Amino acid sequence: MTLRNVIAATLLGCALGTVSAVSATAQALRVLDSNVSEALNIPMNRAVVVESEVSFAELSIANPDIADISTLSDRTVYVLGKTPGLTTLTLLDEAGQLITNVDVRVSADVSEFKERLRQILPSEQIEVRTANDGIVLSGTVSSASRLAMAAELAERYAPGKVSNLMSVGGVQQVMLKVRFAEMQRTVTKSLSGSLGLSGDLGGVLNSYGGSGTLAGSTALANALTNGTTPAVNSNRGALLFGLDVGSVEVGVLLEALESKGAVRTLAEPNLVALSGQEATFLAGGEYPVPVSQTSGRVTVEFKPFGVQLGFIPRVVDSDLINLELKAEVSAIDPTNGYSQEGLQIDAFRRRETSTTVEMRDGESFAIAGLLQDDFRDLNGQVPWLGDVPVLGALFRSAEYARSQSELVIIVTPHLVSPTKGQALALPINRISPPSEKDLFLFGQVANRKRANLGGAVEEVARQDFNGSYGYVLD
């Protein structure tokens, strides 16, 4: 036998000896788990008395930091919960045999918290559980505000150790109906007189009085030669008459203007958003504005205009809604634009509001109103001649202008829920494209025959564009 075979045999023998020793030790050990009782739940800083059916001679607790024990008799044990956790209580008889193992679970004391929760929120179905040294909240509450109240109350009993698993029931989608209504009225009146002299005394002599809307004196002097009113006249009525005084021609121009106008602007955007989420709306367009850069380049920036709406709804209670709202109405205003070297940039006329209001489902608020009244009165005359009684009115000019504008923004929130698609109708459901016969023979641009849509859509589709719709302005 070689030396290698001798070494291998020796190592094999040692290994077999070790395995035999381990097997013998494993057979000598036995885990005692008879009569394992159910878990004993103890609130923290509370004590319970446990009674055994048989007398015990010895008892021990696995983790004294979690629970403390003391014997009251040979069958009763006093157990005090100290810190949240799980440990084991072991009872032995006089022979050292295991009687039972008791799982002791110490948790936070939530009995007082449950009582306060029932007093403050009696109608809410909130379940309270403990997890280690924290509190777990679950269930469904009626509003986000009550969810916050329950979570805040739990923080009083377990600061920083609250797990919020609650959900908010009920309707959590809000439709906001906004009405923009603006009314503008303008009134302008003017009466003016101009005097022109023309003759051979040193060329053309003329003078006039009035505002910038009147015809120029040069045009009036030129009109004396042909007997027509000046071409630059912008007033609604003009009268020109003249007479000769020797070699001098005298012309008098009387101009009158009276104009009235009314403009109404109305928009009703509707927008739906989930509670706590932002929704935006724009009905209009974007206007290009050139912007000069530091490198000398010119870029184009687009500015939105039209009816803009942005809001964040929050359902505070079952029918109470908190609205964070921003509304704006803007339009292009060429009269106040900027012009230089052939570049024309229009200005914007804006009316906007930003506010936070709180109201119930279906209630309305006039969140913004603007009443503007502009008045202008101008008076001019030909020197000395305008002071002559009676006849001086021919050489005076007066202009009166008044502009009134009123804007109102009204908001109405509604709690809404989704519906089936069959209950919704589109504007295109009311009409259909015409056939070739209807178009070429009868001149119809829309076919009023309705398809069999069924349900609420068919009811809406029966409507047409006849009759009174919208708003009536008296």
C-alpha positions as CSV (number, residue, x, y, z in Angstrom):
1,M,0.0,0.0,0.0
2,T,1.4,3.3,-1.0
3,L,1.7,6.4,1.2
4,R,-1.1,8.1,-0.7
5,N,-3.5,5.3,0.0
6,V,-2.6,5.4,3.7
7,I,-3.4,9.1,4.0
8,A,-6.7,8.8,2.2
9,A,-7.9,5.9,4.4
10,T,-7.0,8.0,7.5
11,L,-9.0,11.0,6.4
12,L,-12.0,8.9,5.5
13,G,-11.9,7.4,8.9
14,C,-11.9,10.8,10.6
15,A,-14.8,12.0,8.6
16,L,-16.9,9.0,9.4
17,G,-16.2,9.5,13.1
18,T,-17.3,13.1,13.0
19,V,-20.6,12.3,11.2
20,S,-21.3,9.6,13.8
21,A,-20.7,12.1,16.6
22,V,-23.0,14.7,15.1
23,S,-25.8,12.2,14.5
24,A,-25.5,11.0,18.1
25,T,-25.8,14.5,19.4
26,A,-28.8,15.3,17.1
27,Q,-30.5,12.2,18.4
28,A,-29.9,13.3,22.0
29,L,-31.8,16.7,21.5
30,R,-35.6,17.0,21.4
31,V,-37.7,20.1,21.0
32,L,-40.5,20.3,23.5
33,D,-43.6,22.1,22.0
34,S,-46.5,20.3,23.6
35,N,-49.6,22.3,24.6
36,V,-48.6,25.5,22.7
37,S,-51.2,28.0,23.7
38,E,-52.6,30.8,21.6
39,A,-51.0,34.3,21.6
40,L,-51.6,36.4,24.6
41,N,-52.2,40.0,23.5
42,I,-51.3,42.7,26.1
43,P,-51.5,46.5,25.6
44,M,-48.3,48.3,26.4
45,N,-48.1,49.5,30.0
46,R,-51.1,47.2,30.9
47,A,-51.1,44.0,32.9
48,V,-53.1,40.8,32.7
49,V,-53.3,37.8,35.1
50,V,-52.9,34.3,33.4
51,E,-54.2,31.2,35.2
52,S,-52.8,27.7,34.4
53,E,-54.9,24.5,34.7
54,V,-52.1,22.7,36.4
55,S,-49.6,23.8,39.0
56,F,-46.2,24.9,37.7
57,A,-42.9,25.0,39.5
58,E,-40.9,27.2,37.2
59,L,-41.6,29.9,34.6
60,S,-39.4,32.1,32.4
61,I,-39.8,34.9,29.8
62,A,-37.7,34.9,26.7
63,N,-37.3,38.7,26.4
64,P,-37.7,40.6,29.7
65,D,-37.5,43.9,27.9
66,I,-40.8,43.2,26.1
67,A,-42.8,41.8,29.1
68,D,-42.2,41.3,32.8
69,I,-43.7,38.4,34.8
70,S,-44.2,37.5,38.5
71,T,-46.0,34.6,40.2
72,L,-49.1,35.2,42.3
73,S,-49.6,31.5,43.1
74,D,-48.6,28.1,41.8
75,R,-51.2,28.5,39.1
76,T,-51.4,32.2,38.3
77,V,-48.9,34.5,36.6
78,Y,-48.9,38.3,36.5
79,V,-47.7,39.6,33.0
80,L,-46.9,43.3,32.4
81,G,-46.4,44.6,28.8
82,K,-43.4,46.9,28.6
83,T,-42.5,47.6,25.0
84,P,-44.2,46.5,21.7
85,G,-42.9,43.1,20.4
86,L,-43.3,39.3,20.6
87,T,-41.8,37.0,23.1
88,T,-42.5,33.6,24.7
89,L,-43.6,32.6,28.2
90,T,-42.6,29.1,29.3
91,L,-44.1,27.1,32.2
92,L,-42.5,23.9,33.7
93,D,-43.7,21.4,36.3
94,E,-41.8,20.0,39.3
95,A,-40.2,17.3,37.2
96,G,-38.9,19.9,34.8
97,Q,-41.3,18.8,32.1
98,L,-42.8,21.4,29.8
99,I,-46.4,22.4,30.6
100,T,-47.0,25.0,27.9
101,N,-45.5,27.8,25.8
102,V,-47.4,31.1,25.6
103,D,-46.7,33.6,22.9
104,V,-46.9,37.0,24.5
105,R,-47.6,39.9,22.0
106,V,-47.3,43.4,23.4
107,S,-48.7,46.2,21.3
108,A,-49.5,49.9,21.6
109,D,-52.6,50.8,23.6
110,V,-55.2,52.0,21.1
111,S,-58.3,51.5,23.2
112,E,-58.4,55.2,24.1
113,F,-57.7,56.2,20.5
114,K,-60.6,54.0,19.3
115,E,-62.9,55.7,21.8
116,R,-61.9,59.2,20.7
117,L,-62.3,58.2,17.1
118,R,-65.8,57.0,17.7
119,Q,-66.7,60.3,19.5
120,I,-65.2,62.6,16.8
121,L,-66.1,60.6,13.7
122,P,-69.1,58.4,14.7
123,S,-70.4,57.7,11.2
124,E,-67.1,56.7,9.6
125,Q,-66.1,53.1,9.1
126,I,-62.5,53.2,10.2
127,E,-60.6,50.1,11.3
128,V,-57.7,50.5,13.8
129,R,-54.9,48.0,14.1
130,T,-51.5,47.9,15.7
131,A,-48.2,47.0,13.9
132,N,-45.2,46.7,16.2
133,D,-45.2,50.1,18.0
134,G,-47.3,51.9,15.4
135,I,-51.0,52.3,14.4
136,V,-52.5,51.2,11.1
137,L,-55.7,52.9,9.8
138,S,-57.8,51.3,7.1
139,G,-61.4,51.6,5.8
140,T,-63.3,54.1,3.8
141,V,-64.2,57.6,4.8
142,S,-66.7,60.0,3.3
143,S,-64.3,62.9,2.5
144,A,-60.7,63.9,2.4
145,S,-61.1,66.3,5.4
146,R,-62.3,63.5,7.6
147,L,-59.4,61.3,6.5
148,A,-57.0,64.0,7.5
149,M,-58.8,64.4,10.9
150,A,-58.4,60.7,11.6
151,A,-54.7,60.6,10.6
152,E,-54.0,63.7,12.7
153,L,-55.7,62.2,15.7
154,A,-53.6,59.0,15.3
155,E,-50.4,61.0,15.3
156,R,-51.3,62.1,18.8
157,Y,-51.0,58.5,20.0
158,A,-48.2,57.3,17.8
159,P,-46.1,60.2,16.5
160,G,-44.4,59.4,13.2
161,K,-45.6,55.8,13.3
162,V,-49.0,56.0,11.6
163,S,-49.7,53.9,8.5
164,N,-52.7,55.5,6.6
165,L,-54.4,52.9,4.4
166,M,-57.7,54.6,4.3
167,S,-59.5,55.6,1.1
168,V,-62.0,58.3,0.3
169,G,-65.4,57.1,-0.9
170,G,-68.2,59.1,-2.6
171,V,-67.9,61.3,-5.6
172,Q,-64.4,62.9,-6.0
173,Q,-64.8,64.4,-9.5
174,V,-65.8,68.0,-9.9
175,M,-67.2,69.8,-13.0
176,L,-66.7,73.5,-12.9
177,K,-69.1,75.6,-15.0
178,V,-67.8,79.2,-15.6
179,R,-69.7,82.0,-17.2
180,F,-67.9,85.0,-18.6
181,A,-70.2,87.9,-19.5
182,E,-69.0,91.2,-20.7
183,M,-71.0,94.2,-22.0
184,Q,-69.5,97.2,-23.7
185,R,-71.4,100.4,-24.7
186,T,-70.0,103.5,-26.4
187,V,-71.6,106.8,-27.2
188,T,-69.9,109.5,-29.2
189,K,-71.3,112.9,-30.2
190,S,-69.5,115.9,-31.9
191,L,-70.5,119.2,-33.5
192,S,-67.9,121.4,-35.1
193,G,-67.5,124.3,-37.3
194,S,-64.5,125.3,-39.4
195,L,-63.8,128.6,-41.2
196,G,-61.7,129.0,-44.4
197,L,-60.5,132.1,-46.3
198,S,-59.1,132.1,-49.8
199,G,-58.1,135.0,-51.9
200,D,-55.3,137.0,-53.5
201,L,-54.2,138.7,-50.4
202,G,-50.8,137.0,-49.8
203,G,-52.0,133.5,-51.0
204,V,-54.3,131.2,-48.9
205,L,-55.4,132.3,-45.5
206,N,-57.4,129.9,-43.4
207,S,-58.1,128.9,-39.8
208,Y,-60.2,126.3,-38.1
209,G,-61.2,125.1,-34.7
210,G,-62.1,121.7,-33.4
211,S,-60.7,118.3,-32.5
212,G,-58.6,115.9,-34.3
213,T,-61.6,114.2,-35.9
214,L,-62.4,117.3,-38.0
215,A,-61.2,117.9,-41.5
216,G,-57.9,119.9,-41.9
217,S,-58.0,123.6,-42.8
218,T,-55.9,123.0,-45.8
219,A,-58.4,120.5,-47.2
220,L,-61.2,123.1,-46.4
221,A,-59.4,125.8,-48.3
222,N,-58.9,123.5,-51.3
223,A,-62.5,122.6,-51.2
224,L,-63.5,126.3,-51.7
225,T,-62.4,126.1,-55.3
226,N,-64.7,123.2,-56.3
227,G,-67.5,123.5,-53.7
228,T,-67.3,119.9,-52.3
229,T,-66.8,118.7,-48.8
230,P,-63.2,117.6,-47.9
231,A,-62.4,114.0,-48.8
232,V,-60.8,113.4,-45.4
233,N,-64.0,114.1,-43.6
234,S,-64.8,111.1,-41.2
235,N,-68.0,112.4,-39.6
236,R,-71.4,111.2,-40.4
237,G,-72.8,114.6,-41.5
238,A,-71.1,117.6,-43.1
239,L,-72.4,120.8,-44.6
240,L,-70.2,123.3,-46.6
241,F,-71.3,126.7,-47.7
242,G,-69.4,129.8,-48.9
243,L,-69.7,133.4,-50.1
244,D,-67.5,135.9,-51.9
245,V,-66.5,139.1,-50.3
246,G,-64.8,141.0,-53.0
247,S,-61.7,139.0,-54.1
248,V,-61.8,136.9,-50.9
249,E,-63.8,133.6,-50.7
250,V,-65.2,132.7,-47.3
251,G,-66.1,129.0,-46.5
252,V,-67.8,127.6,-43.5
253,L,-67.8,123.8,-42.8
254,L,-70.2,122.3,-40.3
255,E,-69.7,118.7,-39.2
256,A,-71.8,116.5,-37.0
257,L,-71.2,113.0,-35.6
258,E,-73.3,110.8,-33.4
259,S,-72.5,107.1,-33.0
260,K,-73.6,104.4,-30.6
261,G,-72.4,100.9,-30.2
262,A,-72.9,97.8,-28.0
263,V,-70.7,94.7,-27.8
264,R,-71.5,91.6,-25.8
265,T,-69.0,88.8,-25.1
266,L,-70.1,85.6,-23.5
267,A,-68.3,82.3,-22.9
268,E,-69.3,79.2,-20.9
269,P,-66.4,76.7,-20.6
270,N,-67.1,73.5,-18.6
271,L,-64.2,71.5,-17.2
272,V,-64.0,68.3,-15.1
273,A,-61.2,67.4,-12.8
274,L,-60.4,64.9,-10.0
275,S,-60.3,66.2,-6.5
276,G,-56.8,67.6,-5.8
277,Q,-55.7,67.6,-9.5
278,E,-55.3,70.6,-11.7
279,A,-57.3,71.1,-15.0
280,T,-56.7,73.8,-17.6
281,F,-58.7,75.0,-20.5
282,L,-58.0,77.3,-23.5
283,A,-60.4,78.4,-26.2
284,G,-58.6,80.9,-28.5
285,G,-55.2,80.8,-30.0
286,E,-51.6,81.9,-29.9
287,Y,-50.2,85.2,-31.2
288,P,-46.6,85.3,-32.5
289,V,-44.4,88.0,-30.8
290,P,-40.8,88.6,-31.9
291,V,-38.3,88.7,-29.1
292,S,-34.8,90.1,-29.4
293,Q,-32.0,87.9,-28.0
294,T,-28.6,89.0,-26.6
295,S,-26.7,87.7,-29.7
296,G,-28.7,90.0,-32.0
297,R,-31.0,87.2,-33.2
298,V,-34.7,87.6,-33.2
299,T,-36.9,84.6,-32.0
300,V,-40.6,84.3,-32.0
301,E,-42.5,83.6,-28.8
302,F,-46.2,82.7,-28.9
303,K,-48.6,84.3,-26.4
304,P,-51.9,82.6,-25.8
305,F,-55.1,84.5,-25.9
306,G,-58.8,83.8,-25.6
307,V,-60.8,82.2,-22.8
308,Q,-58.4,80.5,-20.3
309,L,-59.4,78.6,-17.2
310,G,-57.4,76.7,-14.7
311,F,-58.6,75.3,-11.4
312,I,-57.8,72.8,-8.7
313,P,-60.9,71.3,-6.9
314,R,-60.8,69.7,-3.5
315,V,-63.8,67.9,-2.1
316,V,-63.7,68.9,1.5
317,D,-66.8,67.2,2.7
318,S,-69.7,65.2,1.1
319,D,-70.9,68.2,-0.8
320,L,-68.5,71.0,0.1
321,I,-65.9,71.9,-2.5
322,N,-62.8,74.1,-2.2
323,L,-61.8,75.7,-5.5
324,E,-58.5,77.3,-6.4
325,L,-59.3,79.1,-9.6
326,K,-57.6,81.3,-12.2
327,A,-59.7,82.6,-15.0
328,E,-58.7,85.0,-17.9
329,V,-60.3,86.6,-20.9
330,S,-58.0,88.1,-23.4
331,A,-58.2,89.5,-27.0
332,I,-55.9,91.1,-29.5
333,D,-56.0,94.9,-29.4
334,P,-54.6,96.5,-32.5
335,T,-55.3,100.0,-31.3
336,N,-52.7,99.8,-28.6
337,G,-50.0,97.9,-30.6
338,Y,-46.4,98.7,-31.4
339,S,-45.2,99.7,-34.8
340,Q,-41.7,100.5,-36.0
341,E,-40.0,100.2,-39.4
342,G,-42.8,98.3,-40.9
343,L,-43.1,95.9,-38.0
344,Q,-46.6,95.8,-36.4
345,I,-47.1,94.1,-33.0
346,D,-50.6,94.1,-31.6
347,A,-51.3,94.5,-27.9
348,F,-53.6,92.4,-25.7
349,R,-56.6,93.4,-23.8
350,R,-56.8,91.1,-20.7
351,R,-59.2,90.6,-17.8
352,E,-58.2,88.0,-15.3
353,T,-58.8,86.9,-11.8
354,S,-57.2,84.4,-9.4
355,T,-58.9,83.4,-6.2
356,T,-59.8,80.6,-3.8
357,V,-63.5,80.0,-2.8
358,E,-65.5,77.4,-1.0
359,M,-69.0,76.4,-1.9
360,R,-71.4,73.5,-2.0
361,D,-72.5,71.4,-4.9
362,G,-74.6,73.5,-7.3
363,E,-74.0,76.8,-5.6
364,S,-72.7,79.8,-7.5
365,F,-70.4,82.7,-6.8
366,A,-69.7,85.9,-8.8
367,I,-66.0,85.8,-8.2
368,A,-65.1,88.9,-10.2
369,G,-66.8,92.0,-11.5
370,L,-65.5,95.0,-13.4
371,L,-67.5,98.2,-14.0
372,Q,-65.6,100.8,-16.0
373,D,-67.0,104.2,-17.1
374,D,-64.8,106.5,-19.2
375,F,-66.0,110.0,-20.0
376,R,-64.4,112.6,-22.3
377,D,-65.5,116.1,-23.2
378,L,-63.6,118.5,-25.5
379,N,-64.4,122.0,-26.7
380,G,-62.6,124.2,-29.2
381,Q,-63.3,127.4,-31.2
382,V,-62.0,129.9,-33.7
383,P,-60.5,132.7,-31.7
384,W,-62.8,135.7,-31.2
385,L,-65.4,134.5,-33.7
386,G,-66.4,131.7,-31.4
387,D,-67.3,134.2,-28.7
388,V,-69.9,136.0,-30.9
389,P,-73.4,135.3,-29.5
390,V,-75.6,133.0,-31.6
391,L,-73.4,133.1,-34.7
392,G,-70.4,132.0,-32.6
393,A,-71.8,128.4,-32.6
394,L,-70.7,128.1,-36.2
395,F,-67.1,128.6,-35.3
396,R,-67.0,126.3,-32.2
397,S,-66.6,122.5,-32.0
398,A,-67.6,120.2,-29.1
399,E,-67.0,116.5,-28.7
400,Y,-68.5,114.2,-26.2
401,A,-67.5,110.5,-25.8
402,R,-68.5,108.0,-23.1
403,S,-67.5,104.3,-22.9
404,Q,-69.0,101.8,-20.4
405,S,-67.8,98.3,-19.8
406,E,-69.0,95.6,-17.4
407,L,-67.5,92.2,-16.8
408,V,-68.9,89.4,-14.6
409,I,-67.4,86.0,-13.9
410,I,-69.7,83.4,-12.3
411,V,-68.5,79.9,-11.2
412,T,-70.7,76.9,-10.3
413,P,-69.2,73.6,-9.2
414,H,-70.9,70.2,-9.5
415,L,-70.0,66.8,-8.2
416,V,-70.2,64.4,-11.2
417,S,-69.8,60.7,-11.8
418,P,-69.1,58.9,-15.1
419,T,-71.9,57.7,-17.2
420,K,-72.3,55.2,-20.1
421,G,-71.3,56.3,-23.5
422,Q,-74.8,55.8,-24.9
423,A,-76.0,58.7,-22.8
424,L,-73.7,61.2,-24.4
425,A,-74.3,62.9,-27.7
426,L,-72.1,64.9,-30.0
427,P,-73.1,68.0,-32.1
428,I,-72.5,66.0,-35.3
429,N,-75.3,63.6,-34.2
430,R,-77.9,66.3,-35.0
431,I,-77.2,66.5,-38.7
432,S,-75.7,64.3,-41.4
433,P,-74.1,65.2,-44.8
434,P,-76.6,65.6,-47.6
435,S,-76.9,63.3,-50.5
436,E,-76.1,64.4,-54.1
437,K,-79.9,64.8,-54.8
438,D,-80.5,66.9,-51.8
439,L,-77.4,69.1,-52.5
440,F,-77.8,69.7,-56.2
441,L,-81.6,69.5,-56.7
442,F,-82.9,71.0,-53.4
443,G,-79.9,73.1,-52.3
444,Q,-79.7,71.4,-48.9
445,V,-76.4,71.6,-47.1
446,A,-77.4,69.3,-44.2
447,N,-79.6,66.3,-44.1
448,R,-82.1,66.3,-41.3
449,K,-82.7,62.6,-41.3
450,R,-81.6,61.0,-38.1
451,A,-80.0,57.7,-37.7
452,N,-81.5,55.2,-35.2
453,L,-79.1,55.8,-32.4
454,G,-81.2,54.7,-29.5
455,G,-81.2,55.7,-25.9
456,A,-80.5,59.2,-24.7
457,V,-78.4,60.0,-27.8
458,E,-81.5,59.6,-30.0
459,E,-83.4,61.9,-27.8
460,V,-80.8,64.6,-28.1
461,A,-80.4,64.0,-31.8
462,R,-84.1,64.7,-32.4
463,Q,-83.4,68.3,-31.5
464,D,-82.7,70.8,-34.3
465,F,-81.6,74.4,-34.6
466,N,-85.1,75.9,-34.8
467,G,-86.5,78.1,-32.1
468,S,-84.8,80.3,-29.5
469,Y,-81.5,79.2,-28.0
470,G,-78.8,80.8,-25.9
471,Y,-79.2,84.3,-24.3
472,V,-81.5,87.1,-25.2
473,L,-80.3,90.7,-24.8
474,D,-83.1,93.2,-24.6
